[in-house]
Amino acid sequence: MVKRRLAAILLMVALSVSAVFPAVSAYATENDDKEASKVEEEDKEHDYEDTNRANKIQELEDSIKEKQDQIKKAEEDRKKIKSSITDIQGMVNDLEKEKTDLSNYVTKLDADMEEIQEKIEELTELISQKEEEIEQAEADLKEAEQIQLDQYNAMKARIKFMYEKGDSYYLEMLFKAESFGDMVNKADYIEQLSAYDKKKLEEYVANCEYVEACKLSLESEKQTLDEAKAQVEEEEANLDKLISDKKDEINAKAYDISNKEQAIKEYEADLAEQTAVIQALEAAVTAQKKKLLEEEGNLITYDGGMFAWPAPKYTRISDDYGWRTHPILGVQQFHNGVDMAAPAGSPIVCAYDGEVVAAAYSSTMGNYIMVNHGDDLYTIYMHASAVYVSTGEKVVRGEKIGAVGSTGRSTGNHLHFSVRKNGDYVSPWSYLGK
């Protein structure tokens, strides 16, 4: 403000001088036209810079609002995490009522496990999202702090320059004017320089606020990530407890049966139930094939290729195909598939191209998927924690179709993988390689 007044006073003095000394006035008149275009160009440049600075400040204000919205969303995510914690004790209490009927107990417990597994998957997705957002927030903060430092250094240099030059700098600039037009131009420049300093200060203040917003947003995102990870651990512990309870109950039922012969009959009845379901599905496919052949002559065929490993990255076999000693009954029983040990939620992929003929649940197989590969060749995937395909859907080799679990008559997380050819179980190793 002082500088503006000073420039105005000097202009008045210059006008007085021009009245007293006609030569000065004449000289000024001669140069005014030359200076006019120069002043006009500089005015345009200053207007552009003012607009640019205003846009920068607006952008910073918009960025601050965006960070505030992110903080609000992170808070909402944390509330959602806290409100969705599984009432594991309530589940256990409800399951106690079902223990008299093992089939009902397993079905109810599997439904509870599916609910928990869905929460784990949602939290895992949230964790992945938050990790990406944290990475972006850290980059935003780093960039904003560098701009803040550059602005601070520029302002420090400017303040030092002004302190060393003082007000005499502006007087010297005005007195060096070559004409009246040049003096007006320089006075205008001084005024715009003052406005520029003010705008730069506003920009610096806005950027400082943005830096603070970035820090708060980053802290909020990290807090949400930590709470999500902690909740995943708690839900996984809940899932392990239900699986352990089911294992104990299945084992207890087997040991409680005084007549082992009766226990064996019940086990065989479970296998017969599985086979009956699968045979019915095969019969339905055969009928459909006949109809398609009659109508279009277009059928799924198996080209003889090797199967993809259905539990990627997990190759430990907890129970192989063939005759074995039953772990509870202690008698020789035929195991019609390969049990692949893998963590809950890990992917199950389709072994080969085909069509889904079943994506359902039974109290013995749990969540299961059956795929027709053509030429009376089928693959079956049992005990899944989740199923991602539906009946009638076309699938391809290596496509994710489900997630490993412990549903049905299972006492631990694994994939039971079976292959059927021409109505009988055959060794999966003939198609997987060994």
JOWO-V139888 format. One record per residue. N is the residue number from 1. RES is the residue in one letter. PHI is phi as a letter, one per 30 degrees, with the letter a starting at -180 (* if undefined). Layout:
# JOWO-V139888
n	res	phi
N	RES	PHI
N	RES	PHI
This chain:
# JOWO-V139888
n	res	phi
1	M	*
2	V	d
3	K	d
4	R	d
5	R	d
6	L	d
7	A	d
8	A	d
9	I	d
10	L	d
11	L	d
12	M	d
13	V	d
14	A	d
15	L	d
16	S	d
17	V	d
18	S	d
19	A	d
20	V	d
21	F	c
22	P	e
23	A	d
24	V	d
25	S	d
26	A	d
27	Y	d
28	A	d
29	T	d
30	E	e
31	N	d
32	D	d
33	D	d
34	K	d
35	E	d
36	A	e
37	S	d
38	K	d
39	V	d
40	E	d
41	E	d
42	E	d
43	D	d
44	K	d
45	E	d
46	H	d
47	D	d
48	Y	d
49	E	d
50	D	d
51	T	d
52	N	d
53	R	d
54	A	d
55	N	d
56	K	d
57	I	d
58	Q	d
59	E	d
60	L	d
61	E	d
62	D	d
63	S	d
64	I	d
65	K	d
66	E	d
67	K	d
68	Q	d
69	D	d
70	Q	d
71	I	d
72	K	d
73	K	d
74	A	d
75	E	d
76	E	d
77	D	d
78	R	d
79	K	d
80	K	d
81	I	d
82	K	d
83	S	d
84	S	c
85	I	d
86	T	d
87	D	d
88	I	d
89	Q	d
90	G	d
91	M	d
92	V	d
93	N	d
94	D	d
95	L	d
96	E	e
97	K	d
98	E	c
99	K	d
100	T	d
101	D	b
102	L	d
103	S	d
104	N	d
105	Y	d
106	V	d
107	T	d
108	K	d
109	L	d
110	D	d
111	A	d
112	D	d
113	M	d
114	E	d
115	E	d
116	I	d
117	Q	d
118	E	d
119	K	d
120	I	d
121	E	d
122	E	d
123	L	d
124	T	d
125	E	d
126	L	d
127	I	d
128	S	d
129	Q	d
130	K	d
131	E	d
132	E	d
133	E	d
134	I	d
135	E	e
136	Q	d
137	A	d
138	E	d
139	A	d
140	D	d
141	L	d
142	K	d
143	E	d
144	A	d
145	E	d
146	Q	d
147	I	d
148	Q	e
149	L	d
150	D	d
151	Q	d
152	Y	d
153	N	d
154	A	d
155	M	d
156	K	d
157	A	d
158	R	d
159	I	d
160	K	d
161	F	d
162	M	d
163	Y	d
164	E	d
165	K	d
166	G	i
167	D	d
168	S	d
169	Y	d
170	Y	d
171	L	d
172	E	d
173	M	d
174	L	d
175	F	d
176	K	d
177	A	d
178	E	d
179	S	a
180	F	d
181	G	d
182	D	d
183	M	d
184	V	d
185	N	d
186	K	d
187	A	d
188	D	d
189	Y	d
190	I	d
191	E	d
192	Q	d
193	L	d
194	S	d
195	A	d
196	Y	d
197	D	e
198	K	d
199	K	d
200	K	d
201	L	d
202	E	d
203	E	d
204	Y	d
205	V	d
206	A	d
207	N	d
208	C	d
209	E	d
210	Y	d
211	V	e
212	E	d
213	A	d
214	C	d
215	K	d
216	L	d
217	S	d
218	L	d
219	E	d
220	S	d
221	E	d
222	K	d
223	Q	d
224	T	d
225	L	d
226	D	d
227	E	d
228	A	d
229	K	d
230	A	d
231	Q	d
232	V	d
233	E	d
234	E	d
235	E	d
236	E	d
237	A	d
238	N	d
239	L	d
240	D	d
241	K	d
242	L	d
243	I	d
244	S	d
245	D	d
246	K	d
247	K	e
248	D	d
249	E	d
250	I	d
251	N	d
252	A	d
253	K	d
254	A	d
255	Y	d
256	D	d
257	I	d
258	S	d
259	N	c
260	K	d
261	E	d
262	Q	d
263	A	d
264	I	d
265	K	d
266	E	d
267	Y	d
268	E	d
269	A	d
270	D	d
271	L	d
272	A	d
273	E	d
274	Q	e
275	T	d
276	A	d
277	V	d
278	I	d
279	Q	d
280	A	d
281	L	d
282	E	d
283	A	d
284	A	d
285	V	d
286	T	d
287	A	d
288	Q	d
289	K	e
290	K	d
291	K	d
292	L	d
293	L	d
294	E	d
295	E	d
296	E	b
297	G	i
298	N	c
299	L	b
300	I	d
301	T	b
302	Y	c
303	D	c
304	G	i
305	G	d
306	M	d
307	F	d
308	A	d
309	W	d
310	P	d
311	A	b
312	P	e
313	K	i
314	Y	b
315	T	c
316	R	d
317	I	c
318	S	d
319	D	a
320	D	c
321	Y	d
322	G	j
323	W	d
324	R	a
325	T	d
326	H	e
327	P	d
328	I	c
329	L	d
330	G	i
331	V	b
332	Q	d
333	Q	b
334	F	d
335	H	c
336	N	d
337	G	a
338	V	c
339	D	c
340	M	c
341	A	d
342	A	a
343	P	d
344	A	e
345	G	i
346	S	d
347	P	d
348	I	c
349	V	c
350	C	d
351	A	d
352	Y	a
353	D	e
354	G	l
355	E	b
356	V	d
357	V	c
358	A	a
359	A	b
360	A	b
361	Y	b
362	S	b
363	S	d
364	T	c
365	M	d
366	G	i
367	N	d
368	Y	b
369	I	b
370	M	b
371	V	b
372	N	c
373	H	c
374	G	j
375	D	h
376	D	h
377	L	c
378	Y	b
379	T	b
380	I	b
381	Y	b
382	M	c
383	H	i
384	A	d
385	S	d
386	A	a
387	V	b
388	Y	c
389	V	b
390	S	b
391	T	e
392	G	j
393	E	d
394	K	d
395	V	b
396	V	b
397	R	e
398	G	i
399	E	d
400	K	d
401	I	c
402	G	a
403	A	b
404	V	d
405	G	a
406	S	b
407	T	d
408	G	i
409	R	d
410	S	b
411	T	c
412	G	a
413	N	d
414	H	a
415	L	c
416	H	c
417	F	c
418	S	b
419	V	b
420	R	b
421	K	b
422	N	h
423	G	i
424	D	b
425	Y	d
426	V	b
427	S	d
428	P	d
429	W	d
430	S	d
431	Y	c
432	L	d
433	G	i
434	K	b
